[in-house]
Amino acid sequence: MKRKKRITGILLTAVLLIMMLLPVSEADAETSASDFRMEGSTLIKYRGTGKNVTIPSTVEVIGKSAFEDNTNIELVVVPNSVKRIEAYAFWGCDNLDTVVLGKGLSEVGDYSFAGCKGLVQMSVPSTVSSIGIEAFADCENLKDISIPPETQYIHETAFDGCVNLTIHAETGSAAEQYAKDFYERQKTMPGYEDNADSQPSDPSQGTETPVTPPAPGPADPVPTQPPAEIQGDVLTSTHIVGNKAVLFVNNTRLPVYGNDRQQEPSAPSESPAGDAGRGDYVPKFRIVDGRIIADQAYYRSRNLRNISLPDGIEEVGQFAFARSSVTSAVLPAGVKEIAYGAFYHCDNLEEVTLPDTMMSVEPKAFEHTLWVENFLKEGSAVTAAAGSTASSGNASSGSAVGDFLTTGGVLIAYRGNAAEVTVPSDVRVIAAEVFKDHTEIESVILPDSLQVVGEGAFEGCTGLARLDFGKSVAEIKDRAFLGNVLGDVTLPASLKKIGLQAFGNAILTYGSGETERTYEDSASRLSNEAYRVYDRVDTETPGVTVKGLEETFGAGAGISPEEAASLEGAARSYTLTVAKAEDISAMEKAFQRAFQTAIPENMYICKLTLTDASGVPLTNLGSQALTVTFPVPESLRGQNLTLFTLDRNGQLEVLPVESVSVDGMEAFRFQMDYVSVIGVCGH
């Protein structure tokens, strides 16, 4: 079957090549000369509505944004006359599944095919010498691409977010080396989803060899589609205040985006809970309870520029603004946490102002932003405004002082190479991974002002042998000093929390106070085994065993603990603990938020906890879905079932549920990739 699929793809390409030789009228009757707006030999804009498009042979350049966001086209044939495809040419053409590139093409421009989710395979002609920035970024269904040895330049981000991609390249070519580096970056790069199907599906043909991706590494998922944009004053309003676009939020009509589809109800109250189980539509809010910018809320939004978040916000969620068009961001007093990848790859973000209430900036939060890139690569100072020194509760502008980029008392980035590092005296928080892999560092002096050392802040600093804590360090997060040569470490009396592998194998002497052992969200991701600590060797058979079935569903539940759950690609033994939820306030709040109503009276609510030998609860499973089969509670037998769960932000979701019979007993089966509380009800 694999060989058959590959042959089918070859035949399709051959047919399309023949189409390139036909007159436009024969290749695609839907396309006419009037559909193409031209300036000389440059195609400025395609104005047609056809699904199959053959570009005229008079075109030499496909101009910037020529086909951008055209959701009609499914096939495009680029003739040999085209020499260059410019930036954003086919950006967001979601249904474009087949592209034939002509043999006159010399470069594929920046972002030219970014977000084309329909693309499955691509062959780059031998005339192409370069592939630009994010040229195929977020083509999440692109499985195969052949790159010739003549292509000498491929930007590092060209295939960001291509979670299924296998790159075919000749041995010894620049493309082969790029492919190896690409798969290595997948292990730690945000925007990649763990994918068990990422291995090549078929041996290569001819001289090309697929460069095999390694096993998936730590990563975070990319949404299947960007959320709907803000619509004027319907759910939230935008006003210009001091040259900033300020988002004013009416907490009774919070911004909504769909769970699986793009639609916005006029108000949450118009979607009663009774209809949710039938329509499977659950509204989700970009701003949750006026406190949290939800995970992925403004992911890839292209309408954002200068933003100021409303007062009351405490957390900016994972990938909340990632890959968006935001150019500056002002976060108000009260914000405490910026989650993983929150502003990741905001390529135009050049100014950020954080408040001095900030206590945590997680990994990749500002990676690949203009703000940080300018600081690290060009040494361009992001100067503080006059009088920007913050008093308690007020935000301060970002500033570059020497080798340190700080804002609001948070150290965001470091560009030095000194053996002895003295952190500036006004720093309260060191963001995640600031000094990571600076192997030249031998000693560090932390200021008395410092309260939090971020996740992986000094990880991989293999030369670090001396450390002065200062007087106020209260929290040291996961892997903060992992991989150093510190032998004996005396922790300060001020320390209240210490994370997993904070000091690696160093011998720790605790101060006089009590110190709590903690872990970060990254340790709860299934794929991040290396982030957790295992005190014993796992000798059990890989798989999932369920505990608490009888206690939760009654004696004689009828399903064995080994049969009740399974995990795709399980590499070790896991335990799924199920218990009747004692605290149902989170589910009640989620129903009230989504539907303005109480939970159904007959809802049966259970708390699920998945662990391995580390004891850390595993919540984010990536693409390794957990399949669960539970007995139907006695009060719900004989009814049609609807299953609800909560996401990381506490928002309501509906899970598909299947009614099954196990040894004559009614049961229900479902899959989940985020382990949380569940609520099952009947109707």
SULVENJO-V945973 format. One line per field, one symbol per residue. ss: DSSP state (a for helix, b for strand, c for the rest). psi: psi as a letter, one per 40 degrees, with the letter a starting at -180 (. if undefined). burial: + if it has 16 or more other C-alpha atoms within 10 Angstrom, else -. A space follows every 10 residues. Layout:
BEGIN
ss: ???
psi: ???
burial: ???
END
This chain:
BEGIN
ss: caaaaaaaaa aaaaaaaaaa cccaaaaccc ccaaabbbbc cbbbbbcccc cbbbcccccc bbcccccccc ccccbbbccc cccbbccccc cccccccbbb ccccccbbcc cccccccccc bbbccccccb bccccccccc cccbbbcccc ccbbcccccc cccccbbbbb cccaaaaaaa aaaaaacccc cccccccccc cccccccbbb bccccccccc cccccccccc cccccbbbbb bccbbbbbbc cccccbbccc cccccccaaa ccaaaaaaac cccbbcbbcc cbbccccccc cccccbbbcc ccccbbcccc cccccccbbb ccccccbbcc cccccccccc bbbbbccccb bcccccccca aaaaaaaacc cccccccccc ccccbbbcbb bccbbbbccb bbbbcccccb bbccccccbb cccccccccc ccbbbccccc cbbccccccc cccccbbbcc ccccbbcccc cccccccbbb ccccccbbcc ccccccbbbc cccccbbccc aaaabcccaa accccccccc ccbbbbbcaa aaaccccccc ccccbbbccc ccbbbbbbbb ccccaaaaaa aaaaaccccc cccbbbbbbb bccccccccb cccccbbbbb bccaaacccc bbbbbbcccc cbbbbcbbbb bbccbbbbbb bbcbccbbbb bbc
psi: dddddddddd dddddddddd eiiddddhee hideehhihb ehhdhheiei dhhhhieehd hhihfdehfh edhdhhhhie dhdhhihedf hegdehehhh hieehdihih edehegeehd iihhieehdi hahfdfhfge ehdhhhhiee hdhhidedfh egeehhhhii heiddddddd dddddddehi ehhhheeeii eiiiibeihh hhiiiiahii ihidiiiiih gbeddiihih hffihhhhhh eegihiiide igihididee giddedddef hhiihdhhfe dhhihedfhe heeichihii iehdhhihfd ehfiehdihh hihdhdhhih fdfhfgeehe hhhiieeheh hiiedeifid dddddddefh hgiiihfehi iheiiiiiih hbehhihfeh hdiheifidh hhhieehdhh ihfdehfgee hdihhiideh dhhihfdfhe geehehhhda eehdhhihfd fheafhchhh iidehdhhih fdebeihhhi adihhhhiii dddehdefde eihheihhei hhahhhiedd ddeiifdehi ddeeiihhfh eaiihhhhih hdhedddddd ddddefiiii dehhhihhhh iaedehhhdh ebegihhhhi ihideeieih ihhiiiadee ihihhhihhi hhfehhiiii iiehhaiihh ii.
burial: -----+---- --+--++-++ ---+--++-+ ++--++-+-- ++++++-+-+ +++++++-++ ++++++++++ --++++++++ ++++++++++ ++++++++++ ++++++++++ ++++++++++ ++-+++++++ ++++++++++ ++++++++++ +--+--++++ ++++++++++ --++++-++- -+++-+++++ ++++---+++ -------+++ +++--+++++ +++--+++++ ----++++-- ---++++++- --++++++++ ---+--+++- +++--++--+ ++++++++++ ++++++++++ +--+++++++ +-++++++++ ++++++++++ ++++++++++ ++++++++++ ++++++++++ ++++++++++ +++-++---- ++-+---++- ---+++++++ --++++++++ +++++----- +-++-+++++ +++++++++- ++++-+++++ ++++++++++ ++++-+--+- ++++++++++ ++++++---- ++++++++++ ++++-+---- ----+---++ -++++++++- ++-------- --+++++-++ -++---+++- +--++++--- --++++++++ +-----+-++ +++++++-++ --++++++++ ++++-+++++ ++++++++++ +++--+---- +++++++-++ +++++-+-++ -----+++++ ++++++++++ ++-
END
